[in-house]
Amino acid sequence: MRSLTAALLAPLLLAGCGGGTATADPERSDPASQTSEAPSNTPSAMESPVEGAQDQPVPETLAFSSTTIDGDPFEGASLAGKPALLWFWAPWCPTCRSQVPQVEALAEEYAGDVAVIGVGSLDSAEAIAAFAADVEGVTHLEDVDGALYRKFGIAEQSSFVLLDAEGEVAFETGYGGSDELADEVADVAASAG
């Protein structure tokens, strides 16, 4: 099983903490075939990380199921109706580690208005949980098989995908993030508020 996981993640590892820009390109793959879809009549297994996001129409970007680092089920649909910042990271990535203060500050500043979701991948569940334990105010998902990386077209870590209240990609940036990230989150939060 470990060799199968390594084979599936090898293309992502090649991107490493390298330069470039990650893009969520829908032409690269069919996202619906790469993630488990939540049945439409199944309610979210957890409370929404943002107030007022329940009972909203679910855009395709949020049609996914995952697991938190605590082993709880997580439905992307729980994010519907409010903005969300997805942070794609790997436990061994020094750039990802250096972004923790920025991500924590965004999570604190926009608590209740913008969901900040960490997506840990490219390593074992144990390593992902250990890294996430050092990051406060963020809901972390365990993406050992890289399903969410593929769904959002992430080719390298650290990458950010900012979704507006309709679930549309409002901003994305690859390796190392961007100085614009805080401004983009503020704009999306203001537009939704």
C-alpha positions as CSV (number, residue, x, y, z in Angstrom):
1,M,0.0,0.0,0.0
2,R,2.8,2.4,0.9
3,S,4.4,1.9,-2.6
4,L,1.1,2.5,-4.3
5,T,0.7,5.8,-2.3
6,A,4.2,6.8,-3.2
7,A,3.6,6.1,-6.9
8,L,0.4,8.2,-6.8
9,L,2.1,11.1,-5.1
10,A,5.4,10.9,-7.1
11,P,4.4,13.6,-9.6
12,L,3.5,15.9,-6.7
13,L,6.7,15.3,-4.9
14,L,8.7,16.3,-8.0
15,A,7.1,19.8,-7.7
16,G,8.5,19.9,-4.1
17,C,9.0,23.3,-2.6
18,G,10.0,24.5,-6.1
19,G,9.1,27.7,-7.9
20,G,6.3,28.3,-10.2
21,T,2.6,28.9,-9.9
22,A,0.0,26.3,-9.2
23,T,-3.2,26.5,-11.2
24,A,-6.5,24.9,-10.8
25,D,-6.9,24.0,-14.5
26,P,-10.1,22.1,-15.2
27,E,-8.6,20.9,-18.5
28,R,-6.0,18.9,-16.7
29,S,-8.4,16.3,-15.3
30,D,-12.0,15.5,-14.4
31,P,-12.2,16.5,-10.7
32,A,-15.4,14.5,-10.2
33,S,-13.6,11.3,-11.0
34,Q,-10.9,11.9,-8.5
35,T,-12.6,12.6,-5.2
36,S,-15.4,10.8,-3.4
37,E,-18.6,12.6,-3.9
38,A,-21.0,13.1,-1.0
39,P,-24.5,11.8,-1.6
40,S,-26.8,14.8,-2.2
41,N,-29.2,13.8,0.6
42,T,-26.4,13.3,3.2
43,P,-26.0,16.2,5.6
44,S,-22.6,17.5,6.4
45,A,-20.9,15.4,9.1
46,M,-19.7,18.4,10.9
47,E,-20.8,21.9,11.7
48,S,-19.8,24.4,9.0
49,P,-16.5,26.2,9.9
50,V,-18.3,29.5,8.9
51,E,-21.5,30.9,10.2
52,G,-24.4,30.8,7.8
53,A,-22.9,28.3,5.3
54,Q,-25.3,25.5,6.0
55,D,-28.3,24.8,3.6
56,Q,-26.6,26.6,0.6
57,P,-26.5,25.2,-2.9
58,V,-23.3,23.2,-3.3
59,P,-21.0,24.3,-6.2
60,E,-18.9,21.6,-8.0
61,T,-15.7,23.0,-6.3
62,L,-17.2,22.0,-2.9
63,A,-18.5,18.6,-3.9
64,F,-16.0,16.5,-2.0
65,S,-15.6,14.4,1.1
66,S,-12.5,14.2,3.2
67,T,-11.3,13.5,6.7
68,T,-10.0,15.9,9.3
69,I,-6.7,15.1,11.1
70,D,-8.8,14.0,14.1
71,G,-10.4,11.4,11.9
72,D,-13.8,13.1,11.6
73,P,-15.6,13.2,8.3
74,F,-15.6,16.5,6.5
75,E,-17.9,17.5,3.6
76,G,-16.8,20.3,1.3
77,A,-20.5,21.2,1.1
78,S,-20.2,22.6,4.7
79,L,-18.3,25.5,3.2
80,A,-21.1,26.5,0.8
81,G,-22.3,30.1,1.0
82,K,-19.2,31.7,2.5
83,P,-15.7,32.3,1.3
84,A,-13.0,29.7,2.0
85,L,-9.2,29.8,1.9
86,L,-7.7,26.4,1.1
87,W,-4.0,26.1,2.0
88,F,-2.3,23.1,0.4
89,W,0.8,22.1,2.4
90,A,3.2,19.2,3.2
91,P,4.6,18.4,6.6
92,W,8.3,18.4,5.4
93,C,8.0,21.7,3.5
94,P,10.0,24.5,5.1
95,T,8.1,27.1,3.0
96,C,4.8,25.7,4.4
97,R,6.2,25.9,7.9
98,S,7.2,29.6,7.4
99,Q,3.6,30.4,6.4
100,V,2.0,29.2,9.6
101,P,2.0,32.7,11.2
102,Q,0.3,34.3,8.1
103,V,-2.3,31.5,7.9
104,E,-3.0,31.7,11.7
105,A,-3.4,35.5,11.5
106,L,-5.9,35.2,8.5
107,A,-7.8,32.5,10.4
108,E,-8.1,34.7,13.5
109,E,-8.9,37.9,11.6
110,Y,-11.7,36.3,9.5
111,A,-13.0,33.8,12.0
112,G,-16.7,33.2,11.2
113,D,-16.5,35.0,7.9
114,V,-13.9,33.0,5.9
115,A,-13.2,29.3,6.5
116,V,-9.4,28.6,6.5
117,I,-8.8,25.0,5.6
118,G,-5.4,23.4,5.6
119,V,-5.0,20.4,3.2
120,G,-2.0,18.3,4.4
121,S,-0.6,15.8,1.9
122,L,2.5,14.2,0.5
123,D,3.3,12.3,3.6
124,S,1.8,9.9,6.2
125,A,-1.3,10.7,8.3
126,E,0.9,10.8,11.4
127,A,3.3,13.4,9.9
128,I,0.3,15.5,8.6
129,A,-1.3,15.4,12.1
130,A,2.0,16.4,13.8
131,F,2.5,19.4,11.5
132,A,-1.2,20.5,11.9
133,A,-0.9,20.4,15.7
134,D,1.3,23.4,15.5
135,V,-1.2,25.5,13.6
136,E,-4.0,27.2,15.5
137,G,-7.4,28.3,14.2
138,V,-7.4,26.2,11.1
139,T,-9.4,23.1,10.2
140,H,-7.0,20.6,8.7
141,L,-7.8,17.9,6.3
142,E,-5.7,14.7,5.8
143,D,-5.1,14.2,2.1
144,V,-2.7,11.3,2.1
145,D,-3.8,10.0,-1.3
146,G,-3.7,13.5,-2.9
147,A,-7.4,13.5,-3.9
148,L,-7.9,17.2,-3.0
149,Y,-4.6,18.2,-4.6
150,R,-5.8,16.7,-7.8
151,K,-9.4,18.1,-7.5
152,F,-8.0,21.6,-7.3
153,G,-5.2,21.1,-9.8
154,I,-2.4,21.7,-7.2
155,A,1.0,20.7,-8.6
156,E,3.1,22.0,-5.8
157,Q,3.1,23.1,-2.2
158,S,2.6,25.5,-0.7
159,S,-0.4,26.7,-2.7
160,F,-3.4,28.7,-1.8
161,V,-6.9,28.6,-3.4
162,L,-9.3,31.3,-2.3
163,L,-13.0,30.6,-3.0
164,D,-15.7,33.2,-3.0
165,A,-19.1,32.7,-1.4
166,E,-20.4,31.1,-4.6
167,G,-17.5,28.6,-4.5
168,E,-15.7,30.2,-7.5
169,V,-11.9,30.5,-7.5
170,A,-11.3,34.2,-6.7
171,F,-7.5,33.9,-6.4
172,E,-4.8,31.3,-6.4
173,T,-1.1,31.3,-5.9
174,G,1.5,28.6,-6.0
175,Y,4.7,28.0,-4.2
176,G,5.4,30.3,-1.3
177,G,2.1,32.1,-1.4
178,S,1.9,35.8,-2.2
179,D,2.1,39.2,-0.6
180,E,-1.3,39.7,-2.2
181,L,-3.0,36.9,-0.2
182,A,-4.1,39.1,2.7
183,D,-5.6,41.7,0.4
184,E,-7.4,39.1,-1.7
185,V,-8.9,37.5,1.4
186,A,-10.0,40.9,2.6
187,D,-11.7,41.7,-0.7
188,V,-13.5,38.4,-0.8
189,A,-14.7,38.7,2.8
190,A,-15.9,42.2,2.1
191,S,-17.8,41.1,-1.0
192,A,-19.5,38.3,0.9
193,G,-20.3,40.4,4.0
